[in-house]
Amino acid sequence: MPTVLANGLDIAYDVHGAGPPVVLLHGATSAGREDFAAQIPLLARAFLVHVPDARGHAGTRWDAADGFRYDWLVEDLEGFVNAIGLTTFHLVGFSMGAMTALQFAARHPERLRTLAVVGITTQREPRASVARRLMDPARVGREDPAWAAELGRRHDPVQGEGAWRRLLPAIAADVAAQPLLAPRDLRRIELPALVVCGDRDPFVPVDHAWGISRLLPDGRLLVAPDCGHVVTVRRAGLFNEALAGFYRSTEATARARARPPDPPPDGDPGSLALAANAPRRTGTDAGWLDERRR
């Protein structure tokens, strides 16, 4: 698994396929290759798919005892895409990754061609209460030994044995304290956006997801029936079809947004270098359409 130095971290990531760039951000305690296992092969047929591990997760070493904050994850994402030379890109986030994606989109909408977020609310509850209950290491070890073993398998090789026991409460504490996105923040995200939730998601009531989609200037909503939090896994076929339709319907807008943003008036050399060093695109955002028609 390659790594790239970004924001002071050696960020581990997988890369698949060829075409327009898309970045997939996984959920808390997980890894992208697991949360998006059902999407990566399909996306890789038409996109250059980047799947980074968040700090403290899987292959990106970070001790949660030193803190864990969502604004750091946004800075990590910015550092990551800059380090690998992506000027504009498609962004997909699940749960924790969806909050990172929304916050990045609110700060840098010009960097995104499209946005898809799954399983997220911009309200404190019930997300904070559910996270506090589920991410209790003592409870996990006592009541859910299978998940404890899975967490060890996923994180111990790089993070160190038992590091997940520090990671879980650090995530829950940040969910309870992090600044919330306001309606004005969401209205700044003027680009095609897909909001997804399960109708039985304990973290995200359907009306919360609906509210986000209504505030986004170009928002769409998918509610997966008879489904909990992990729509990408539990309703993979439905989600994949919806994502394909989303990319087909927004292809012209995504192609227009693929152009690098104009340099700042003062000709900031860092921004100019980023645009100059961006890799050439292989294919266009219509690649997904072409693949689906074959």
Secondary structure, DSSP 8 states (H G I E B T S, - for coil): --EEEETTEEEEEEEEE-SSEEEEE--TTS-HHHHTTTTHHHHTTTSEEEEE--TTSTTS---GGG---HHHHHHHHHHHHHHTT-SSEEEEEETHHHHHHHHHHHH-GGGEEEEEEES--SSSTTHHHHHHHHT-HHHHHHH-HHHHHHHHHHHHHHH-TTTHHHHHHHHHHHHHHS----HHHHHT--S-EEEEEETT-SSS-HHHHHHHHHHSTTEEEEEETT--S-HHHHTHHHHHHHHHHHHHHTHHHHHHHTS-----TT--HHHHHHHHH----SS-TTHHHHHHH-
